[in-house]
């Protein structure tokens, strides 16, 4: 059709500003909800652990997480000789520390911080790629949290709705690459939330999946 009839395409900076406003509004709305977060850790394709927590924002605005006991996680057959068990315990502790770092990393990027997005824009670190002409664009924020990382936001071209997030980052050093893929969901009132975040650390054979669900209004 004739271009004159269409709305002018927003600039990347305008899209970033809209995204920032939307994230801030959704974050404010989420303070009126509680939900269940399920964190599943798999190593080399085998599920190693699963934890659940009830999440809600406290009066001071910090996110509270109350663990839900899923039971039976702490069993150790204990048939190994002591030395083998010690070595395994040390290796296990390293793995636990790494997994803890990986889980924390997910929460460093998700949900995105509007102030950090603004910093990236101000520093000229924003670029745009078209994923599907007229349907989906991706805003890329380089050096979002760490040097050399990138947070990207997939956005519906027409509605400017956030569809998903992608992160390319690392836990300790850039050679220790991790990828994060986030699928967004919408609550009935239009509040945006992270339905599922999948972090993969290929070098470690590790996958951490964080799923949020069972949203309900606080006090109901």
Number of C-alpha atoms within 10 A of each C-alpha: 5 5 7 7 7 8 8 8 11 12 10 18 17 11 19 22 16 16 21 19 13 18 20 17 13 19 17 14 16 21 17 14 17 21 18 20 23 18 19 18 20 17 17 11 10 11 13 13 13 16 16 19 18 18 18 22 17 12 9 6 10 10 11 14 17 12 14 13 10 10 9 6 11 7 7 6 6 8 8 10 8 10 9 11 14 12 11 13 13 12 12 13 12 12 15 13 12 16 20 11 14 22 20 13 18 21 13 12 18 18 16 20 16 16 11 16 24 19 15 18 20 11 12 12 16 23 14 17 14 14 14 11 9 11 13 19 23 24 21 25 26 23 19 25 18 12 11 12 17 19 24 22 22 24 22 18 20 12 9 18 18 24 19 21 24 22 23 17 26 19 18 11 8 14 10 13 17 22 17 22 19 25 17 17 18 15 12 7 8 10 16 21 24 19 16 20 23 19 24 20 20 14 10 15 12 22 26 23 20 23 18 20 16 10 17 14 13 13 7 6
